[in-house]
Amino acid sequence: MDKPILILSEKPSAALKIAEALADKSVTKNVYMKKIPYYELTHNGEKIIVACAVGHLYTVTEKNKKGWTYPIFDIEWKASYEVNKGAAFTKPYLQLIQKLSKESQKIVVACDYDVEGEVIGFNIVRFACGKKDAFRMKFSTTTKEDLREAYAQLMKHIDMGQAEAGITRHELDWLFGINLSRALTLSIKNATGMFKILSSGRVQGPALKLLSAREKEIQAFIPVPYWELELDTEELIAKHEQGKLDDRKKAEEIYVRCNGKKAVVESLEKEQFRQEPPHPFDLTALQLEAYRVFRIQPKETLEIAQVLYINSYISYPRTSSNQLPESIGYKKVLQKLSQQNQYAPLISTLLKQKELKPNNGKKKDDAHPAMYPTGEVPGSLEIKEAKVYDLIVKRFLATFAEAAVRETVSVKIDVNQEKFLANGTRTVEENWHMYYRPYVKLEEAEVHVKERQELHIRELKILDKETSPPRRYTPASIIKELEKRNLGTKATRSEIVESLFDRNYLKRGDSIEVTNLGLKTVAVLEKYCPDILDEQLTKDFEKDMNKIRKGKSTKKEVLAHAEVHLLKVLTQFKANEKEIGKELSGSYQETMKQASFVKKCSCGGDLQIRYTPKFKSYFIACSTYPECKITFSLPRGFLAKNSDKVCSACSFPEILLIKKGKRPWNFCINPSCPKKEEYRKSIAAPNNEQDSPSLQDQPYTSMP
């Protein structure tokens, strides 16, 4: 038999999927170095080997390291394990690919068909395999049918435009990130002697400026009083037609004229309107909706969607399209979905329609359609995975349904010649609402009155109110705003926001609060080198990347432009380094103090989160140590931050424990908390939703 064909996937789970899909008979699993799987099979008489990466096997790094200096422009790509100790696990994967590529007749890249997947595959081909090009599989689902089709329709080349755009993005972001972060960090060190790492980046800076602008609006907001008159009757509640009154005296005059008088319905108008079904999900829309209905953070929603995709339950999630093409086979997908009992009745009704036509939006993605369920029956899903899957399925069904019909009722009420208005809206025909339950959130307010009807007044009230400040962004709404402004990519926006949290520029919560450090960083940069925060520049670079994809620009041109810009910015920074460092250091110390504060100690000091390098773990201790020796231990191996929350069972503070690959955990510091036993049970249970760390090795030495 001829040499085998080598297929390269992005992750181990994808490699197995591809092998099982292409195999004519059985799949032989081999193990390299006792832990790295790869697969052998025969497809149409050809021998195939499927091996995998584990994400990026190569990364950008400084070429000739000279310590902590800037500017840095001399860069190179190296194996990730050579640059980062935390990537040591990637080494045997790379060694296996190098070995297999030498024994293969041709190489097929089967990484996700997007910019990141193209970079992963292209780097492996050029560095590990020593080749300039390879064949390419393109697929939007990992079902057997689609994978076999993708192999049958192999692209003869890697998408070089996409690869070069991705390589450029990585190098561009690395250059901005390393130079700006070193400049910020060294400004504090050279001004005060403190070595505290701060960071910024090509997108991170403009994103922080955007959040900071909203925070400053809120802080500067001065509430303005106003008054409303509310008519409370047994039949309905109405407000005076003038709405917000800025003079209480005027409100009192109207009140005097109306109090004790009859309320009669002067007119009643009804109007029906069509409410179109929702568009199919693109990634941002899914993240927004999952946060709205489940309060799942956008970054976690993407991780969950990726799991569903790898297991063939949904199509590729990192899409910016909200259009479903006919080529996916609407009827075929619906018929497969009907095998799941919870969806069968809905689908049976849907298939009776004259035609199946989704309510597509206007957003397109050249690589992938909008998200949709494949129809594959899911196996065991964790709680949040099941929720997100159900949301995706029902959104898919709802897009094919008829528009809902709703009716608004506008009522004008006369009270001694003063007019009060009331409105109500009800659903006349549910249509798509029926398919999207329980995620349809609409106010149903029916009004049952007639013209010239006298209403039964319960109370007439003057409401004292005041204007509200602008709302803070939520973890979901900021993703939508970044997309609107074309900052970052669909796959990176949630990571950018996470980075701002990790650097203590933002405070975690249901709404995003910018810390003093975040506000001060933006203020200082606007003062000394505002180009770092230039949103337009970031947008221009995004346009440059699209030009590269289309062959209208090159990496060399874009990076040359970036170098000129960075040199200008860093020269400004150098000239003002000490001033920047002095202004930032105070805010940094204040923010760190706030971030580490847990509660007041019984001795009068502050209980604070501390870190011990010796044991590489966090703990809680009193600020008056050694006079006060009260301490609390925390689980090892986690980043610990103040959550500003208290335990619902014992009212002790909860600490937010963070670990890569784990869901954040609110941990009660009270060793006698009634919830401790619940935690232990949830950890021991299979497929637990908490995904919490182990509670072993937690000696609580004492407590206040």
Residue pairs with C-beta under 8 A, 6 or more apart in sequence:
1 47
2 46
2 47
2 105
3 47
3 103
3 104
3 105
4 40
4 46
4 47
4 48
4 49
4 103
4 104
4 105
5 46
5 47
5 48
5 49
5 104
5 105
5 106
5 107
5 108
6 48
6 49
6 51
6 97
6 100
6 101
6 104
6 106
6 107
6 108
7 15
7 18
7 22
7 48
7 49
7 50
7 51
7 107
7 108
7 110
7 137
8 51
8 52
8 53
8 97
8 107
8 108
8 109
8 110
8 111
8 121
8 124
8 125
8 134
9 15
9 17
9 18
9 50
9 51
9 52
9 53
9 110
9 111
10 52
10 53
10 55
10 110
10 111
10 112
10 117
10 120
10 121
11 52
11 53
11 54
11 55
11 310
12 37
12 52
12 54
13 310
13 311
14 52
14 110
14 142
14 310
15 37
15 38
15 39
15 50
15 51
15 52
16 37
16 39
16 50
17 142
17 147
17 310
17 312
18 50
18 110
18 137
18 142
18 147
19 27
19 39
19 41
19 48
19 50
20 27
20 144
21 142
21 143
21 144
21 147
21 148
22 41
22 43
22 48
22 50
22 147
22 148
22 151
23 41
23 42
23 43
24 41
24 42
24 43
24 44
25 41
25 42
26 41
27 39
27 40
27 41
28 39
28 40
28 41
29 37
29 38
29 39
30 37
30 38
30 39
30 40
31 37
31 38
32 38
32 92
32 95
32 96
32 99
33 92
33 95
33 96
35 92
36 92
36 93
36 96
37 52
38 49
38 50
38 51
38 52
38 96
38 100
39 49
39 50
39 51
40 47
40 48
40 49
41 47
41 48
41 50
42 48
43 151
49 100
49 104
50 110
51 93
51 96
51 97
51 100
52 93
53 90
53 93
53 97
53 111
53 120
53 124
54 89
54 90
54 93
55 90
55 120
56 80
56 116
56 119
56 120
56 123
57 79
57 80
57 90
57 93
57 94
57 97
57 120
57 123
57 124
57 128
58 77
58 78
58 79
58 80
58 123
58 124
58 127
59 77
59 78
59 80
59 83
59 84
59 87
60 75
60 76
60 77
60 170
60 171
60 174
61 75
61 76
61 77
61 78
61 83
62 72
62 74
62 75
62 178
63 74
63 75
63 76
64 74
68 182
68 185
68 186
69 182
70 178
70 179
70 182
70 183
70 186
70 570
71 179
71 566
71 567
71 570
72 175
72 178
72 179
72 182
73 175
73 563
73 566
75 171
75 174
75 175
77 123
77 127
79 90
79 91
79 94
79 127
80 87
80 90
81 87
81 88
81 89
81 90
81 91
81 94
94 128
97 124
97 128
97 129
98 128
98 129
101 107
101 128
101 129
101 130
101 131
106 134
106 135
107 125
107 129
107 131
107 134
107 135
108 134
108 135
108 136
108 137
108 151
108 154
109 118
109 121
109 122
109 124
109 125
109 134
109 135
109 136
109 137
109 158
110 121
110 136
110 137
110 139
110 150
111 117
111 118
111 120
111 121
112 316
112 318
113 136
113 137
113 138
113 139
113 140
113 159
113 316
113 367
113 368
114 162
114 316
114 318
114 367
114 368
114 491
115 162
115 165
115 166
115 169
115 489
115 491
116 166
116 491
118 158
118 159
118 162
118 163
118 166
119 163
119 166
119 167
119 170
121 134
121 136
121 158
121 163
122 158
122 160
122 163
122 166
122 167
123 167
125 131
125 132
125 133
125 134
125 158
126 132
133 157
133 158
133 160
134 157
134 158
135 154
135 155
135 156
135 157
136 154
136 155
136 156
136 157
136 158
136 159
137 147
137 150
137 151
137 154
137 155
138 150
138 153
138 155
138 367
139 146
139 147
139 149
139 150
139 316
140 146
140 315
140 316
140 368
140 369
141 309
141 312
141 314
141 315
141 316
141 374
142 309
142 310
142 311
142 312
143 312
143 374
143 376
144 312
161 548
161 549
161 550
161 551
162 549
164 548
164 549
164 554
164 555
165 545
165 546
165 548
165 549
167 555
168 544
168 545
168 548
168 555
168 558
168 559
169 545
171 555
171 559
172 202
172 541
172 558
172 559
172 562
173 201
173 202
173 203
175 559
175 562
175 563
175 566
176 200
176 201
176 202
176 562
176 566
177 199
177 200
177 201
177 202
177 204
179 566
179 570
180 199
180 200
180 201
180 205
180 532
180 569
181 197
181 198
181 199
181 200
181 201
183 570
183 573
183 574
183 577
184 198
184 199
184 200
184 521
184 580
184 584
185 195
185 196
185 197
185 198
185 199
186 577
186 581
187 573
187 577
187 578
187 580
187 581
187 584
188 194
188 195
188 196
188 198
188 581
188 584
188 585
188 588
189 195
189 196
189 581
190 577
190 578
190 581
191 577
191 578
191 579
191 580
191 581
191 582
191 585
192 581
192 582
192 585
194 585
194 588
196 588
196 592
197 503
198 503
198 521
198 584
198 588
199 499
199 503
200 208
200 521
200 525
200 532
201 496
201 499
202 538
202 541
203 482
203 487
203 488
203 492
203 496
203 538
204 496
204 499
204 500
205 525
205 532
205 533
206 485
206 487
206 533
206 534
206 535
206 538
207 478
207 482
207 487
207 488
207 496
207 497
207 500
208 500
208 505
208 514
208 518
208 521
208 522
208 533
209 522
209 526
209 533
209 535
210 478
210 481
210 482
210 485
210 487
210 535
211 473
211 478
211 500
211 506
211 512
211 514
211 518
212 514
212 518
212 519
212 522
212 523
214 470
214 472
214 473
214 514
215 472
215 513
215 514
215 518
215 519
216 519
217 469
217 470
218 469
218 470
218 472
221 469
221 470
223 466
223 467
223 468
223 469
224 246
224 466
224 467
225 246
225 248
225 464
225 465
225 466
226 244
226 245
226 246
226 465
226 466
226 467
227 244
227 245
227 246
227 247
227 248
227 251
227 462
227 463
227 464
227 465
228 239
228 240
228 243
228 244
228 245
228 251
228 462
228 463
228 465
229 239
229 240
229 245
229 251
229 254
229 255
229 258
229 420
229 460
229 461
229 462
229 463
230 237
230 238
230 239
230 240
230 460
230 461
230 463
231 237
231 238
231 239
231 240
231 258
231 263
231 413
231 415
231 420
231 457
231 460
232 457
232 458
232 459
232 460
232 461
233 263
233 455
233 456
233 457
233 458
234 455
234 456
234 458
235 447
235 448
235 449
235 453
235 455
235 456
236 411
236 422
236 424
236 447
236 449
236 455
237 422
238 411
238 413
238 420
238 421
238 422
239 420
239 421
239 422
240 254
240 418
240 419
240 420
240 421
241 412
241 419
241 420
241 421
244 465
245 251
248 462
248 464
251 462
252 462
254 418
255 460
255 462
257 416
257 417
257 418
258 415
258 416
258 418
258 460
259 460
261 415
261 416
262 415
262 416
262 454
263 413
263 414
263 415
263 420
263 454
263 455
263 457
264 413
264 414
264 415
264 452
264 453
264 454
264 455
265 411
265 412
265 413
265 414
265 449
265 450
265 451
265 452
265 453
265 454
265 455
266 412
266 413
266 414
266 419
266 451
267 411
267 412
267 451
268 409
268 410
268 411
268 412
268 447
268 449
268 450
268 451
269 409
269 410
270 407
270 408
270 409
270 410
271 407
271 408
271 410
272 405
272 406
272 407
272 408
272 428
273 405
273 406
273 407
273 408
274 403
274 404
274 405
275 403
275 404
275 405
275 406
275 432
276 359
276 403
277 359
277 398
277 399
277 400
277 401
277 402
277 403
277 404
277 431
277 432
277 436
278 359
278 395
278 398
278 399
278 432
278 436
279 285
279 322
279 359
279 360
279 361
279 370
279 399
280 322
280 323
280 324
280 358
280 359
280 360
280 361
280 369
280 370
280 371
280 372
280 395
280 396
280 399
281 289
281 322
281 370
281 371
281 392
281 395
281 396
282 319
282 320
282 321
282 322
282 361
282 363
282 365
282 370
282 371
282 490
283 302
283 305
283 317
283 318
283 319
283 320
283 371
283 490
283 491
284 320
284 479
284 480
284 483
284 490
284 493
285 322
286 301
286 305
286 317
286 371
286 388
286 391
286 392
287 298
287 301
287 302
287 476
287 479
287 494
288 298
288 476
288 477
288 479
288 480
289 391
289 395
289 439
290 296
290 298
290 301
290 387
290 388
290 391
290 476
291 297
291 298
291 301
291 474
291 475
291 476
292 441
292 476
293 391
293 439
293 441
294 384
294 387
294 388
294 391
295 510
296 304
296 384
296 387
296 388
297 475
297 494
298 475
298 476
298 479
298 493
298 494
298 497
299 494
299 495
299 497
299 498
300 384
300 663
301 388
302 317
302 318
302 491
302 494
304 384
304 385
304 388
305 314
305 317
305 371
305 388
305 392
306 317
307 385
308 314
308 317
308 378
308 385
308 388
308 389
308 392
309 315
309 316
309 317
311 376
311 378
311 379
312 374
312 376
313 373
313 374
313 376
313 378
313 389
314 371
314 372
314 373
314 374
314 389
314 392
315 328
315 368
315 369
315 370
315 371
315 372
315 373
315 374
316 368
316 371
317 371
318 368
318 490
318 491
319 365
319 367
319 368
319 369
319 370
319 371
319 490
320 363
320 364
320 365
320 490
321 363
321 364
321 365
321 368
321 369
321 370
322 360
322 361
322 362
322 363
322 370
323 358
323 360
323 361
323 363
323 364
323 369
323 370
324 330
324 358
324 360
324 369
324 370
324 372
324 396
324 399
325 369
328 369
328 372
330 356
330 358
330 400
331 351
331 356
332 375
333 372
333 373
333 374
333 375
333 396
334 347
334 350
334 351
334 356
334 375
334 397
334 400
335 347
335 351
335 375
336 374
336 375
336 376
337 343
337 347
337 373
337 375
337 393
337 397
338 344
338 347
338 348
339 375
339 377
340 377
343 393
343 397
346 397
346 434
346 435
347 397
349 434
350 356
350 397
350 400
350 401
350 435
353 400
353 402
356 400
357 400
358 399
358 400
359 399
359 400
360 370
360 399
361 370
371 392
371 396
372 392
372 396
373 389
373 392
373 393
373 396
378 386
378 389
380 687
381 389
382 687
382 689
383 687
383 689
384 689
391 439
394 435
394 436
394 437
394 439
395 436
395 439
397 435
397 436
398 432
398 435
398 436
399 432
400 435
401 431
401 432
401 434
401 435
402 429
402 431
402 432
403 431
403 432
404 427
404 429
404 430
404 431
404 432
404 433
405 427
405 428
405 429
405 431
406 425
406 426
406 427
406 428
406 442
407 425
407 426
407 427
407 428
408 423
408 424
408 425
409 423
409 424
409 425
409 426
409 446
409 447
410 421
410 422
410 423
411 421
411 422
411 423
411 424
411 447
411 449
412 419
412 420
412 421
413 419
413 420
413 421
413 422
413 455
415 460
422 447
423 445
423 447
424 445
424 446
424 447
425 442
425 443
425 444
425 445
426 444
426 445
426 446
427 433
427 442
427 444
433 440
433 442
449 455
471 511
472 511
472 512
472 513
473 481
473 511
473 512
474 510
474 511
474 512
475 494
475 497
475 512
478 497
478 512
479 493
479 494
479 497
482 488
482 493
482 496
482 497
483 490
483 493
485 535
485 539
486 539
486 542
487 493
487 535
487 538
487 539
487 542
488 496
497 506
497 512
500 506
500 518
501 507
501 508
504 515
504 517
504 518
504 591
504 592
504 595
505 514
505 515
505 517
505 518
505 521
506 512
506 513
506 514
506 515
506 518
507 513
507 514
507 515
507 644
508 641
508 643
508 656
509 644
515 591
515 594
515 595
516 587
516 590
516 591
516 594
517 584
517 587
517 588
517 590
517 591
517 592
518 591
519 587
520 583
520 584
520 586
520 587
521 584
521 587
522 533
524 580
524 583
524 584
525 532
525 533
525 580
526 533
528 572
528 573
528 576
528 579
528 580
529 569
529 572
529 573
529 576
531 537
531 565
531 568
531 569
531 572
532 569
537 565
541 558
541 562
544 553
544 557
544 558
544 561
545 558
547 553
548 554
548 555
548 558
573 580
593 608
594 642
595 609
595 641
595 642
596 608
596 609
596 610
596 642
597 606
597 607
597 608
597 642
598 606
598 607
598 608
598 609
598 620
598 642
598 653
598 655
598 669
599 606
599 607
599 653
600 606
600 607
601 607
601 622
601 623
601 624
601 628
601 630
601 704
602 630
602 704
603 622
603 624
603 627
603 628
603 630
603 704
604 624
605 622
605 623
605 624
605 628
606 622
606 623
607 620
607 621
607 622
607 623
607 630
607 632
607 653
607 704
608 620
608 621
608 622
608 623
609 618
609 619
609 620
609 634
609 640
609 641
609 642
609 655
610 618
610 619
610 620
610 621
611 617
611 618
611 619
612 618
612 619
615 636
616 636
616 637
617 634
617 636
617 637
618 634
618 638
618 639
618 640
619 631
619 632
619 633
619 634
620 631
620 632
620 633
620 634
620 655
620 669
621 630
621 631
621 632
622 628
622 629
622 630
622 631
629 702
630 702
630 703
630 704
631 701
631 702
632 669
632 671
632 700
632 701
632 703
633 698
633 699
633 700
633 701
634 640
634 655
634 657
634 667
634 669
634 698
635 657
635 667
635 693
635 694
635 695
635 698
636 697
637 659
637 693
638 657
638 658
638 659
638 665
638 693
639 657
639 658
639 659
640 655
640 656
640 657
640 658
641 655
641 656
641 658
642 653
642 655
642 656
643 653
643 654
643 655
643 656
643 666
645 653
645 654
645 666
646 652
646 653
646 654
647 653
647 654
647 668
647 670
647 673
647 675
649 668
649 673
649 674
649 675
650 668
650 670
650 672
650 673
650 674
650 675
652 668
652 669
652 670
652 673
653 668
653 669
654 666
654 667
654 668
654 669
655 666
655 667
655 669
656 664
656 665
656 666
656 667
657 664
657 665
657 666
657 667
657 693
658 664
659 693
662 691
662 693
663 690
663 691
665 690
665 691
665 692
665 693
668 675
668 676
670 703
671 698
671 700
671 703
676 695
679 690
679 692
679 695
680 695
682 688
682 689
682 690
682 692
683 690
683 692
683 694
683 695
